Amino acid sequence: MKPEQRRQLEAIFAFMCQYQREASYPPSLREIGKTFYISPGTAMRYLDKMEALGWIARESGTARGITLLRGCGADGEQD
């Protein structure tokens, strides 16, 4: 994986940690896309990569069906 792709994955994961801490549920694909100026399809591909890396689990067919498997620090950064 290229370093810039890894940084983008890390940034999106940190956003998901912060969002879930504040809202008590994970962000939608549209919210991820809007925050990072990417399409929902591109956001889905990033989530696919995170799932393959074991950072998240997704429940198919469920809105906001993302479970964070990797730890989040107090400020939204990963442990």
C-alpha positions in Angstrom: 0.0 0.0 0.0 1.3 3.4 -0.9 2.1 5.8 2.0 -0.5 8.3 0.9 -3.2 5.6 0.8 -2.2 4.5 4.3 -2.4 8.1 5.5 -5.9 8.5 4.0 -7.0 5.2 5.6 -5.6 6.4 9.0 -7.4 9.8 8.6 -10.7 8.2 7.7 -10.4 5.7 10.6 -9.7 8.6 13.0 -12.7 10.4 11.7 -14.9 7.3 12.3 -13.6 7.0 15.8 -14.3 10.7 16.6 -17.7 10.5 14.9 -18.8 7.4 16.8 -17.6 8.8 20.1 -19.6 12.0 19.6 -22.8 10.5 17.9 -22.7 7.0 19.5 -23.1 5.5 16.0 -20.8 5.3 13.0 -20.8 7.7 10.1 -22.6 6.9 6.8 -20.7 6.5 3.5 -22.1 9.9 2.4 -20.8 11.6 5.6 -17.3 10.0 5.1 -17.4 11.1 1.5 -18.4 14.6 2.3 -15.8 15.0 5.0 -12.9 13.8 2.7 -14.2 15.1 -0.6 -14.6 11.6 -2.1 -17.5 9.8 -3.6 -19.5 7.3 -1.5 -18.1 4.6 -3.8 -14.6 5.6 -3.0 -15.4 5.7 0.7 -16.8 2.1 0.3 -13.4 1.0 -1.3 -11.6 2.5 1.7 -13.9 0.6 4.1 -13.2 -2.5 2.1 -9.5 -2.0 2.7 -10.0 -1.4 6.4 -12.1 -4.5 6.6 -9.4 -6.6 4.9 -6.8 -5.2 7.3 -9.0 -6.1 10.3 -9.6 -2.6 11.4 -13.4 -2.7 11.0 -16.2 -5.2 10.5 -19.4 -4.4 8.5 -22.8 -5.9 8.7 -24.2 -6.2 5.1 -27.5 -4.6 4.4 -27.4 -2.5 7.6 -27.2 1.3 7.5 -24.2 2.5 9.5 -23.4 -1.2 10.1 -19.7 -0.6 10.9 -18.0 -1.9 14.0 -14.6 -0.6 14.9 -12.2 -3.4 15.8 -9.1 -1.4 16.1 -8.7 0.7 19.2 -9.3 4.5 19.2 -7.4 6.9 21.5 -8.9 9.6 23.6 -8.5 12.2 20.8 -9.8 10.0 18.0 -6.4 8.7 17.0 -5.8 5.0 16.9 -4.0 3.2 19.8 
